[in-house]
């Protein structure tokens, strides 16, 4: 399994001005340093993205409860203000550090790198980066992740993959969250999946509910398989050195 990310430049990036291009190039340079660090220590880095209110933090809590006794894991949480989400995750029993962006609508690689000064990453099997709730800006910024996972909540409507295609184009997995509400709202799972795969034919999909537990075992297995593959990749790299 290859873990090197493709360039995170947004679709149509040729229209960006020189300042934007320079910012993205600088971000990609830092992201490579993060990726090299995670590869060297065998830590799987997963970037969790979504709109605000889709259930990212609740998913982090439930994932921690299911996996914290099996693997070493931690979460970096990006938000505009407050440390509330990091506190919630720490209450679930794993380390978490808040990155307060002070109004910036996305995380950048430099923010993640600086957060490593406040969170011990050595020995981690899995590090989540919970991005700022936004389906636009975070799509352009590589954080050095192995995988990008985007939540699409049933309460948002099933048309988001076509309305925000860059995010779904750059994601390996779409989690349709709040599945327990599907009987009560006009969200068509098949339509959302079809639109996502028209944007990105390779995207995987899991339907989950952090309230009922639906799909969470499958989600955890998805993570464990990739953690194991990352460990094998790291061992192979060391043997070739």
C-alpha positions as CSV (number, residue, x, y, z in Angstrom):
1,X,0.0,0.0,0.0
2,X,1.4,3.4,-1.0
3,X,1.2,6.1,1.6
4,X,2.7,9.1,-0.4
5,X,0.0,11.7,-0.9
6,X,-0.7,13.3,-4.2
7,X,-0.4,17.1,-4.4
8,X,-3.2,18.8,-2.5
9,X,-3.4,21.7,-4.8
10,X,-7.1,22.5,-5.4
11,X,-8.8,21.8,-8.7
12,X,-8.2,24.7,-11.0
13,X,-5.2,25.9,-9.0
14,X,-3.7,27.4,-12.1
15,X,-6.1,30.3,-11.6
16,X,-4.6,31.1,-8.1
17,X,-2.4,34.2,-7.8
18,X,1.3,34.0,-6.9
19,X,0.7,34.5,-3.2
20,X,-1.7,31.6,-3.0
21,X,0.7,29.4,-5.0
22,X,3.6,30.3,-2.7
23,X,1.5,29.6,0.4
24,X,0.5,26.1,-0.9
25,X,4.1,25.3,-1.9
26,X,5.3,26.3,1.6
27,X,2.6,24.2,3.1
28,X,3.5,21.2,1.0
29,X,7.1,21.5,2.1
30,X,6.1,21.3,5.8
31,X,3.6,18.5,5.0
32,X,6.4,16.5,3.6
33,X,8.4,16.9,6.8
34,X,5.4,15.7,8.8
35,X,4.9,12.7,6.5
36,X,8.6,11.8,6.7
37,X,8.4,12.0,10.5
38,X,5.3,9.8,10.7
39,X,6.8,7.3,8.3
40,X,10.0,7.0,10.3
41,X,8.1,6.3,13.5
42,X,5.4,4.2,11.9
43,X,2.4,6.4,12.9
44,X,-0.7,6.5,10.8
45,X,-1.9,10.0,10.3
46,X,-5.5,10.5,9.4
47,X,-7.0,13.9,8.6
48,X,-10.7,14.1,9.6
49,X,-12.7,16.7,7.7
50,X,-16.3,17.8,7.5
51,X,-18.8,20.6,7.9
52,X,-19.3,22.0,11.4
53,X,-21.7,19.8,13.4
54,X,-21.3,16.6,11.5
55,X,-20.1,14.6,14.5
56,X,-16.3,14.6,14.2
57,X,-15.6,15.0,17.9
58,X,-18.2,12.4,18.9
59,X,-16.7,10.0,16.4
60,X,-13.2,10.6,17.9
61,X,-14.6,9.9,21.4
62,X,-16.3,6.6,20.3
63,X,-13.2,5.5,18.3
64,X,-11.1,6.2,21.4
65,X,-13.4,4.1,23.6
66,X,-13.2,1.2,21.2
67,X,-9.5,1.3,20.3
68,X,-7.6,2.9,23.2
69,X,-6.8,-0.5,24.9
70,X,-5.6,-2.0,21.6
71,X,-3.4,0.8,20.1
72,X,-1.7,4.0,21.2
73,X,-3.6,6.9,19.7
74,X,-4.1,10.7,20.1
75,X,-5.9,13.6,18.5
76,X,-5.0,17.1,17.4
77,X,-8.1,19.2,17.2
78,X,-8.5,22.3,15.1
79,X,-11.1,24.9,15.9
80,X,-11.6,28.6,15.6
81,X,-11.9,29.2,19.4
82,X,-12.1,27.3,22.7
83,X,-10.5,24.0,23.9
84,X,-13.9,22.2,24.4
85,X,-13.4,19.5,21.8
86,X,-10.0,18.5,23.0
87,X,-11.3,18.3,26.6
88,X,-14.1,16.0,25.4
89,X,-11.6,13.7,23.7
90,X,-9.3,13.6,26.7
91,X,-12.4,12.6,28.8
92,X,-12.6,9.5,26.5
93,X,-9.2,8.5,27.7
94,X,-6.7,9.5,25.1
95,X,-4.3,12.5,24.7
96,X,-5.6,15.4,22.8
97,X,-4.2,18.9,22.0
98,X,-6.3,21.8,20.7
99,X,-5.1,24.0,17.9
100,X,-6.9,27.3,18.1
101,X,-6.8,29.0,14.7
102,X,-8.1,32.4,15.9
103,X,-10.6,32.6,13.0
104,X,-8.6,30.8,10.2
105,X,-11.0,28.4,8.5
106,X,-8.6,25.5,8.1
107,X,-5.6,23.9,9.5
108,X,-2.2,24.2,7.8
109,X,0.8,21.9,8.0
110,X,2.8,24.4,10.0
111,X,0.1,24.5,12.7
112,X,0.2,20.7,13.0
113,X,4.0,20.7,13.1
114,X,4.0,23.3,15.9
115,X,1.4,21.3,17.8
116,X,3.9,18.4,18.0
117,X,5.7,20.5,20.7
118,X,2.7,20.0,22.9
119,X,1.8,16.4,22.1
120,X,4.2,13.4,22.3
121,X,3.9,11.6,19.0
122,X,6.6,9.0,19.4
123,X,5.1,5.6,20.0
124,X,1.8,6.5,18.6
125,X,0.1,3.9,16.3
126,X,-2.5,6.4,15.2
127,X,-2.8,10.2,15.2
128,X,-6.0,11.9,14.1
129,X,-6.1,15.5,13.0
130,X,-9.6,16.8,13.5
131,X,-9.8,19.7,11.0
132,X,-11.8,22.8,11.3
133,X,-15.4,22.3,10.3
134,X,-15.5,23.4,6.7
135,X,-15.8,21.6,3.4
136,X,-14.0,24.4,1.4
137,X,-10.7,25.7,2.7
138,X,-9.3,22.4,4.2
139,X,-9.5,20.7,0.9
140,X,-6.4,22.6,-0.4
141,X,-4.0,21.9,2.4
142,X,-2.0,18.8,2.8
143,X,-1.3,18.1,6.5
144,X,1.1,15.2,5.9
145,X,-1.7,12.7,6.3
146,X,-1.7,9.2,5.0
147,X,-5.5,9.3,4.5
148,X,-8.2,12.0,4.4
149,X,-11.6,11.0,5.8
150,X,-14.6,13.2,5.2
151,X,-17.8,13.0,7.2
152,X,-21.1,13.8,5.5
153,X,-23.9,14.0,8.1
154,X,-27.4,12.9,7.1
155,X,-28.6,16.2,8.4
156,X,-26.7,18.1,5.8
157,X,-28.4,16.8,2.7
158,X,-27.1,14.3,0.2
159,X,-25.9,16.9,-2.4
160,X,-22.7,17.9,-0.7
161,X,-20.2,15.8,-2.8
162,X,-21.2,17.7,-6.0
163,X,-21.4,21.1,-4.2
164,X,-18.0,20.7,-2.6
165,X,-16.2,18.4,-5.0
166,X,-12.6,19.3,-4.1
167,X,-13.0,17.8,-0.6
168,X,-14.4,14.5,-1.8
169,X,-11.9,14.3,-4.7
170,X,-9.0,14.5,-2.1
171,X,-10.6,12.0,0.4
172,X,-10.0,8.3,0.5
173,X,-13.1,7.6,2.7
174,X,-16.5,9.2,3.1
175,X,-18.3,8.5,6.4
176,X,-22.0,9.1,6.2
177,X,-22.6,10.0,9.8
178,X,-25.8,10.3,12.0
179,X,-27.3,7.2,10.3
180,X,-29.7,6.8,13.1
181,X,-31.6,9.9,11.8
182,X,-32.0,8.5,8.3
183,X,-35.6,7.2,8.8
184,X,-36.7,10.7,9.7
185,X,-35.0,13.0,7.1
186,X,-35.0,13.2,3.3
187,X,-31.4,12.0,2.8
188,X,-30.7,9.4,0.1
189,X,-27.6,7.4,0.9
190,X,-27.4,6.0,-2.6
191,X,-27.6,9.4,-4.2
192,X,-24.8,10.7,-1.9
193,X,-22.6,7.7,-2.8
194,X,-23.3,8.0,-6.5
195,X,-22.3,11.7,-6.5
196,X,-19.2,11.1,-4.4
197,X,-18.0,8.4,-6.8
198,X,-18.7,10.5,-9.8
199,X,-16.3,13.0,-8.3
200,X,-13.9,10.3,-7.0
201,X,-14.4,6.8,-8.3
202,X,-12.0,5.4,-5.8
203,X,-13.6,6.8,-2.6
204,X,-14.7,4.2,0.0
205,X,-17.9,4.7,2.0
206,X,-19.0,3.6,5.4
207,X,-22.4,4.6,7.0
208,X,-22.0,5.2,10.7
209,X,-23.9,6.3,13.8
210,X,-21.9,7.3,16.9
211,X,-25.2,7.2,18.8
212,X,-26.2,3.6,18.0
213,X,-22.8,2.2,17.1
214,X,-23.8,1.3,13.5
215,X,-20.8,1.0,11.3
216,X,-18.2,1.7,14.0
217,X,-16.8,-1.8,14.1
218,X,-16.2,-1.5,10.3
219,X,-14.7,1.9,10.8
220,X,-12.3,0.6,13.4
221,X,-11.3,-2.3,11.3
222,X,-10.6,0.1,8.4
223,X,-8.2,1.9,10.7
224,X,-6.6,-1.2,12.1
225,X,-5.9,-2.6,8.7
226,X,-4.1,0.7,7.7
227,X,-2.2,0.9,10.9
228,X,-0.8,-2.6,10.3
229,X,0.0,-1.7,6.7
230,X,1.8,1.5,7.8
231,X,3.9,-0.6,10.3
232,X,4.9,-3.0,7.6
233,X,5.8,-0.1,5.3
234,X,8.0,1.4,8.0
235,X,9.8,-1.8,8.6
236,X,10.4,-2.3,4.9
237,X,11.8,1.2,4.6
238,X,14.2,0.6,7.5
239,X,15.3,-2.7,6.0
240,X,16.2,-1.0,2.7
241,X,18.1,1.7,4.4
